[in-house]
Structure formats: structure tokens, C-alpha cells
Amino acid sequence: MQKISPLRSSIEAFNKFKALRAGKNNETKKADNAASTNPFGISFKGAVIQMDVFEKTDKTNSNTAGNSIKEKLQNTGKLLTSAWVGTINKFSSIKTNVIAFGNKIKENTIAFTNKVQEIANKEVDLNIFKYNVSNLQNQPVGELRTMLEKELQGAGNE
């Protein structure tokens, strides 16, 4: 029985993984190429609309000399209809994006104004010497008691 080194077994496993991955990549590329061959393929609510949708199912007798003017006009009409469907799709997606952007701006503006109002309603006390020891020693006991009660009420509200 032959001993397999850990290095050899890991190299073999990596080569198998690499071959499997390359096979999967080839399959996805083939599927992508098949989906992108029609330049008139347009998605409309999840379904793909193609130029083939506008072709007749019954065959008519065609001239052997080439396309007649009537057929050329029909083909032009089909192309214009396909372009119109694509334009409608683009405008609807732009409209959806603009509405979402406007709603985001509205939400941010409301949040900003609420924050500004919250900041504006806070009281700012700039008396930094309020609790100075020498200042508190000169206060009567009754005033110290009311100051302590106010501070305790303020701490309870926050």
C-alpha cells in the first residue's frame, strides 16, 4: 500500500476543485450568452419581452426578390414598438428611484428638525461656580436644601 503525503492529497483535492469550478463557470457563461443574444430583449415586470412577440404566427407568401415596402414598414413598426416598451421601462424605473430618493430626503429632514427641537428645548446652565465649596459655605441651609431638591428632580427626569 502506498502512503499519500498530506501535500500530495491536498494538491489532488485542489485540482479536482479547480476542474469542477471551471466546469461550472463554462455552464454559467453559456447560459449568460444564450440570454444576451437578443438585443431587443426587454424585461417588463419580470417577463422578457422580445421582438419575436410582435411577429405573426402564420406565414405569408414572401417575394423571392426580397422584402417589399410593406414588410419593411412592418419591421420598422416592430422596432419602434420595442423601443417604446424599453422607454416606458426606463421611465418607470427612474420614477421609482426619484420617489425613493425624495422619501429618504423627507425622512432625514424630519429627523434633523426633531433633533434641532430637542437640542433647543434643553436648558444650558453656564454657572460653573455654582458648586464651588466657598460659595456653598456662604449659603443658608434652606437654600442648600432647595438646590439639592432641584438637582435630584432634574436627575430623576433624565
C-alpha positions as CSV (number, residue, x, y, z in Angstrom):
1,M,0.0,0.0,0.0
2,Q,1.3,3.4,-1.0
3,K,1.5,6.2,1.6
4,I,-0.1,9.5,0.4
5,S,1.5,12.6,1.8
6,P,-0.7,15.4,3.1
7,L,0.8,17.7,0.5
8,R,0.0,15.4,-2.4
9,S,-3.6,14.8,-1.2
10,S,-4.2,18.5,-0.8
11,I,-2.9,19.2,-4.3
12,E,-5.1,16.4,-5.8
13,A,-8.1,17.9,-3.9
14,F,-7.3,21.4,-5.2
15,N,-7.0,20.1,-8.8
16,K,-10.4,18.4,-8.5
17,F,-12.0,21.5,-7.1
18,K,-10.4,23.6,-9.8
19,A,-11.7,21.3,-12.6
20,L,-15.2,21.4,-11.0
21,R,-15.2,25.2,-10.7
22,A,-14.0,25.6,-14.4
23,G,-16.9,23.3,-15.5
24,K,-19.4,25.4,-13.5
25,N,-18.0,28.7,-15.0
26,N,-18.4,27.3,-18.5
27,E,-22.0,26.4,-17.9
28,T,-22.9,29.8,-16.5
29,K,-21.1,31.6,-19.4
30,K,-23.1,29.5,-21.9
31,A,-26.4,30.4,-20.1
32,D,-25.4,34.1,-20.0
33,N,-24.5,34.1,-23.7
34,A,-27.9,32.5,-24.6
35,A,-29.8,35.1,-22.6
36,S,-27.9,38.0,-24.1
37,T,-28.1,37.1,-27.8
38,N,-31.3,39.1,-28.4
39,P,-30.6,42.8,-28.4
40,F,-34.3,43.6,-28.2
41,G,-34.9,41.6,-25.0
42,I,-36.6,43.9,-22.6
43,S,-37.8,42.9,-19.1
44,F,-41.3,44.0,-18.2
45,K,-42.4,43.1,-14.7
46,G,-40.1,40.1,-14.6
47,A,-41.1,38.7,-18.1
48,V,-38.8,39.2,-21.0
49,I,-40.4,40.9,-24.0
50,Q,-38.7,40.3,-27.3
51,M,-39.2,41.5,-30.8
52,D,-40.5,38.0,-31.6
53,V,-43.6,38.8,-29.6
54,F,-44.8,41.1,-32.5
55,E,-44.3,38.6,-35.3
56,K,-47.2,36.8,-36.9
57,T,-47.7,33.2,-36.3
58,D,-49.0,32.4,-39.8
59,K,-46.6,32.5,-42.7
60,T,-47.4,34.7,-45.7
61,N,-46.1,34.3,-49.2
62,S,-43.0,36.3,-49.5
63,N,-41.5,37.7,-52.6
64,T,-38.4,35.9,-53.8
65,A,-36.9,39.2,-54.9
66,G,-36.6,40.5,-51.3
67,N,-38.6,42.4,-48.8
68,S,-41.4,44.6,-50.0
69,I,-42.0,48.1,-48.8
70,K,-44.9,46.9,-46.7
71,E,-42.7,44.3,-44.9
72,K,-40.1,47.0,-44.3
73,L,-42.7,49.3,-42.7
74,Q,-44.0,46.4,-40.6
75,N,-40.4,45.7,-39.4
76,T,-39.9,49.4,-38.6
77,G,-43.1,49.4,-36.6
78,K,-42.0,46.4,-34.7
79,L,-38.7,48.1,-33.8
80,L,-40.4,51.3,-32.8
81,T,-42.8,49.3,-30.6
82,S,-39.9,47.5,-28.9
83,A,-38.1,50.8,-28.3
84,W,-41.3,52.3,-26.9
85,V,-41.6,49.4,-24.4
86,G,-38.0,49.9,-23.4
87,T,-38.6,53.7,-22.9
88,I,-41.6,53.0,-20.7
89,N,-39.5,50.6,-18.6
90,K,-36.7,53.2,-18.2
91,F,-39.1,56.0,-17.2
92,S,-40.9,53.8,-14.6
93,S,-37.6,52.8,-13.0
94,I,-36.4,56.4,-13.0
95,K,-39.7,57.4,-11.4
96,T,-39.4,54.8,-8.7
97,N,-35.8,55.9,-7.9
98,V,-36.8,59.5,-7.7
99,I,-39.7,58.8,-5.4
100,A,-37.5,56.7,-3.1
101,F,-34.8,59.5,-3.1
102,G,-37.5,62.1,-2.2
103,N,-38.8,59.9,0.7
104,K,-35.3,59.5,2.0
105,I,-34.7,63.3,2.0
106,K,-38.1,63.8,3.7
107,E,-37.3,61.3,6.5
108,N,-33.8,62.8,7.0
109,T,-35.3,66.3,7.1
110,I,-37.9,65.3,9.7
111,A,-35.2,63.6,11.8
112,F,-33.0,66.7,11.6
113,T,-35.8,69.1,12.7
114,N,-36.7,66.8,15.6
115,K,-33.1,66.7,16.8
116,V,-32.8,70.5,16.5
117,Q,-36.0,71.0,18.5
118,E,-34.7,68.6,21.1
119,I,-31.5,70.5,21.4
120,A,-33.3,73.8,21.5
121,N,-35.5,72.7,24.4
122,K,-32.6,71.8,26.7
123,E,-31.6,74.3,29.3
124,V,-27.9,75.3,29.4
125,D,-26.5,76.4,32.8
126,L,-23.3,78.3,32.4
127,N,-22.7,79.0,36.0
128,I,-19.6,76.9,36.5
129,F,-19.0,78.3,40.1
130,K,-22.4,77.1,41.2
131,Y,-21.0,74.2,43.3
132,N,-17.8,75.9,44.5
133,V,-17.1,75.0,48.1
134,S,-16.5,78.5,49.3
135,N,-19.7,79.6,47.5
136,L,-21.7,76.8,49.1
137,Q,-20.4,77.6,52.6
138,N,-21.8,81.1,52.5
139,Q,-25.4,79.8,51.5
140,P,-28.0,79.3,54.2
141,V,-29.1,75.7,54.9
142,G,-32.7,76.3,53.5
143,E,-31.3,77.4,50.1
144,L,-28.9,74.5,50.0
145,R,-31.9,72.2,50.7
146,T,-33.9,73.7,47.7
147,M,-30.8,73.5,45.5
148,L,-30.4,69.8,46.4
149,E,-34.1,69.0,45.8
150,K,-33.9,70.7,42.3
151,E,-30.9,68.8,41.4
152,L,-32.4,65.5,42.5
153,Q,-35.6,66.2,40.5
154,G,-33.5,67.0,37.4
155,A,-31.5,63.8,37.8
156,G,-34.8,61.8,38.1
157,N,-36.2,63.3,34.9
158,E,-33.2,62.3,32.8
